[in-house]
């Protein structure tokens, strides 16, 4: 029995952290600097934005991770992507520009994601308040049912971020394989021999949020275990 429990725990850890490890491994594997590349990821992003007619979208260097900010209309790239000359830098930059193109085209999933992201922070604050006040409700109202309902609602609010990541997975794959890869192939920004590596990086870029969602799931299970 202890062996089966350990096996189950190992399987759960692999399920939750495996995708995150794989994403980082792919990024690192293809992040080797290439002197034969004519430009950096940041320069490519600027070029692709110009080609897409998105001259009002800026490219910035950031330490907050690679992403496209639809509010400020900025493609933000980490230092290794913005200044890097590697397959990872080129592919990730193209992926983030893909999100800017989705925004330009009014992609339904992308617009829905914006609304969800704006609401997510408020939902998390609401969940924190519900968790913090649950003991007070139990003490003053003396109704376990109300306290339990309050906790269930709080968990549901936290789970909204998990749902957001999972439901927008098609949007991420479209940014990688519907926008970025065709742009890289059409413009011949990568040698044909580098395209398999670029596909791996683009797949990893699309799965980044799934890996984050699985970590969110782990956080939820920890909260549930504490509450029990």
ZAPA-931619 format. One record per residue (C-alpha): x, z, y; residue number from 1; residue in one letter. Coordinates in steps of 0.2 Angstrom, whole numbers, plus 5000, padded with zeros to 4 digits. Layout:
BEGIN
SITE;east;up;north;pos;code
SITE;X;Z;Y;NUM;A
...
This chain:
BEGIN
SITE;east;up;north;pos;code
SITE;5000;5000;5000;1;X
SITE;5014;5004;5013;2;X
SITE;5022;4988;5009;3;X
SITE;5006;4978;5012;4;X
SITE;5004;4988;5029;5;X
SITE;5021;4983;5034;6;X
SITE;5018;4965;5029;7;X
SITE;5002;4965;5039;8;X
SITE;5011;4972;5054;9;X
SITE;5025;4959;5052;10;X
SITE;5013;4945;5051;11;X
SITE;5004;4952;5067;12;X
SITE;5020;4953;5077;13;X
SITE;5025;4935;5071;14;X
SITE;5008;4929;5076;15;X
SITE;5009;4937;5093;16;X
SITE;5027;4935;5098;17;X
SITE;5031;4919;5087;18;X
SITE;5024;4906;5099;19;X
SITE;5033;4915;5114;20;X
SITE;5049;4915;5105;21;X
SITE;5047;4896;5100;22;X
SITE;5043;4892;5118;23;X
SITE;5058;4900;5125;24;X
SITE;5069;4893;5111;25;X
SITE;5064;4875;5115;26;X
SITE;5067;4877;5133;27;X
SITE;5084;4885;5130;28;X
SITE;5089;4872;5117;29;X
SITE;5085;4857;5128;30;X
SITE;5091;4866;5144;31;X
SITE;5110;4860;5142;32;X
SITE;5116;4852;5158;33;X
SITE;5118;4833;5158;34;X
SITE;5131;4825;5170;35;X
SITE;5123;4808;5166;36;X
SITE;5106;4813;5174;37;X
SITE;5105;4806;5192;38;X
SITE;5095;4820;5199;39;X
SITE;5089;4838;5197;40;X
SITE;5071;4844;5191;41;X
SITE;5067;4848;5209;42;X
SITE;5072;4830;5215;43;X
SITE;5062;4822;5201;44;X
SITE;5047;4833;5206;45;X
SITE;5048;4827;5224;46;X
SITE;5050;4809;5218;47;X
SITE;5035;4810;5206;48;X
SITE;5024;4818;5220;49;X
SITE;5028;4804;5232;50;X
SITE;5024;4791;5219;51;X
SITE;5007;4799;5216;52;X
SITE;5003;4799;5234;53;X
SITE;5004;4818;5236;54;X
SITE;5016;4819;5251;55;X
SITE;5007;4834;5257;56;X
SITE;5012;4844;5241;57;X
SITE;5029;4853;5243;58;X
SITE;5042;4858;5230;59;X
SITE;5050;4876;5231;60;X
SITE;5062;4886;5222;61;X
SITE;5055;4902;5215;62;X
SITE;5059;4917;5204;63;X
SITE;5041;4919;5199;64;X
SITE;5041;4906;5185;65;X
SITE;5037;4887;5185;66;X
SITE;5019;4883;5191;67;X
SITE;5009;4873;5203;68;X
SITE;5000;4883;5217;69;X
SITE;4984;4874;5221;70;X
SITE;4980;4886;5235;71;X
SITE;4996;4883;5245;72;X
SITE;4998;4865;5237;73;X
SITE;5016;4869;5231;74;X
SITE;5025;4865;5215;75;X
SITE;5036;4880;5212;76;X
SITE;5051;4879;5200;77;X
SITE;5063;4891;5193;78;X
SITE;5081;4890;5199;79;X
SITE;5086;4882;5182;80;X
SITE;5073;4869;5183;81;X
SITE;5074;4866;5202;82;X
SITE;5093;4864;5202;83;X
SITE;5095;4859;5184;84;X
SITE;5100;4842;5176;85;X
SITE;5093;4844;5159;86;X
SITE;5079;4838;5148;87;X
SITE;5070;4854;5150;88;X
SITE;5072;4853;5169;89;X
SITE;5065;4836;5170;90;X
SITE;5051;4839;5158;91;X
SITE;5045;4855;5165;92;X
SITE;5046;4848;5183;93;X
SITE;5035;4833;5177;94;X
SITE;5023;4845;5169;95;X
SITE;5020;4855;5185;96;X
SITE;5018;4839;5195;97;X
SITE;5005;4834;5181;98;X
SITE;4995;4849;5187;99;X
SITE;4996;4843;5205;100;X
SITE;4989;4826;5199;101;X
SITE;4975;4834;5190;102;X
SITE;4971;4843;5206;103;X
SITE;4971;4827;5216;104;X
SITE;4959;4819;5203;105;X
SITE;4947;4833;5203;106;X
SITE;4950;4837;5185;107;X
SITE;4935;4848;5179;108;X
SITE;4945;4860;5168;109;X
SITE;4958;4862;5182;110;X
SITE;4946;4866;5195;111;X
SITE;4937;4878;5183;112;X
SITE;4954;4886;5180;113;X
SITE;4957;4889;5199;114;X
SITE;4940;4898;5200;115;X
SITE;4944;4909;5185;116;X
SITE;4962;4913;5191;117;X
SITE;4955;4919;5208;118;X
SITE;4942;4930;5199;119;X
SITE;4955;4936;5186;120;X
SITE;4963;4949;5198;121;X
SITE;4947;4956;5203;122;X
SITE;4941;4957;5185;123;X
SITE;4957;4967;5181;124;X
SITE;4955;4979;5195;125;X
SITE;4937;4981;5190;126;X
SITE;4942;4985;5172;127;X
SITE;4955;4998;5178;128;X
SITE;4942;5006;5189;129;X
SITE;4930;5007;5174;130;X
SITE;4944;5014;5162;131;X
SITE;4949;5027;5175;132;X
SITE;4931;5033;5179;133;X
SITE;4925;5033;5161;134;X
SITE;4931;5052;5158;135;X
SITE;4922;5057;5174;136;X
SITE;4906;5048;5169;137;X
SITE;4907;5057;5152;138;X
SITE;4910;5074;5160;139;X
SITE;4896;5073;5174;140;X
SITE;4883;5062;5165;141;X
SITE;4886;5069;5148;142;X
SITE;4881;5053;5140;143;X
SITE;4894;5046;5127;144;X
SITE;4883;5030;5126;145;X
SITE;4886;5026;5144;146;X
SITE;4905;5030;5143;147;X
SITE;4906;5019;5128;148;X
SITE;4897;5005;5137;149;X
SITE;4908;5006;5152;150;X
SITE;4924;5005;5141;151;X
SITE;4916;4990;5132;152;X
SITE;4913;4981;5148;153;X
SITE;4931;4985;5154;154;X
SITE;4938;4977;5138;155;X
SITE;4927;4962;5141;156;X
SITE;4934;4960;5159;157;X
SITE;4952;4961;5152;158;X
SITE;4948;4949;5139;159;X
SITE;4942;4936;5152;160;X
SITE;4961;4932;5155;161;X
SITE;4963;4928;5136;162;X
SITE;4948;4917;5136;163;X
SITE;4954;4908;5152;164;X
SITE;4971;4904;5144;165;X
SITE;4963;4898;5128;166;X
SITE;4949;4887;5136;167;X
SITE;4961;4878;5147;168;X
SITE;4973;4873;5133;169;X
SITE;4967;4855;5134;170;X
SITE;4971;4855;5153;171;X
SITE;4989;4860;5149;172;X
SITE;4991;4847;5135;173;X
SITE;4984;4834;5147;174;X
SITE;4997;4839;5160;175;X
SITE;5011;4837;5147;176;X
SITE;5005;4822;5137;177;X
SITE;4992;4813;5148;178;X
SITE;5002;4815;5165;179;X
SITE;5021;4820;5163;180;X
SITE;5026;4810;5147;181;X
SITE;5018;4793;5153;182;X
SITE;5027;4796;5170;183;X
SITE;5044;4799;5162;184;X
SITE;5042;4785;5150;185;X
SITE;5035;4772;5163;186;X
SITE;5049;4777;5176;187;X
SITE;5062;4777;5163;188;X
SITE;5069;4793;5169;189;X
SITE;5075;4798;5152;190;X
SITE;5084;4788;5139;191;X
SITE;5074;4784;5124;192;X
SITE;5085;4795;5113;193;X
SITE;5080;4810;5125;194;X
SITE;5061;4807;5123;195;X
SITE;5059;4817;5107;196;X
SITE;5067;4832;5116;197;X
SITE;5056;4829;5131;198;X
SITE;5040;4830;5119;199;X
SITE;5046;4846;5112;200;X
SITE;5049;4854;5129;201;X
SITE;5032;4847;5136;202;X
SITE;5023;4854;5120;203;X
SITE;5032;4871;5124;204;X
SITE;5026;4870;5142;205;X
SITE;5008;4867;5137;206;X
SITE;5009;4882;5125;207;X
SITE;5016;4894;5138;208;X
SITE;4999;4901;5142;209;X
SITE;4994;4903;5124;210;X
SITE;5009;4913;5121;211;X
SITE;5004;4924;5137;212;X
SITE;4987;4925;5130;213;X
SITE;4993;4932;5113;214;X
SITE;5003;4945;5123;215;X
SITE;4987;4949;5132;216;X
SITE;4978;4951;5115;217;X
SITE;4991;4964;5110;218;X
SITE;4988;4974;5126;219;X
SITE;4970;4974;5122;220;X
SITE;4973;4980;5104;221;X
SITE;4984;4994;5111;222;X
SITE;4970;5000;5123;223;X
SITE;4957;4999;5109;224;X
SITE;4969;5010;5098;225;X
SITE;4972;5023;5111;226;X
SITE;4953;5024;5115;227;X
SITE;4950;5027;5096;228;X
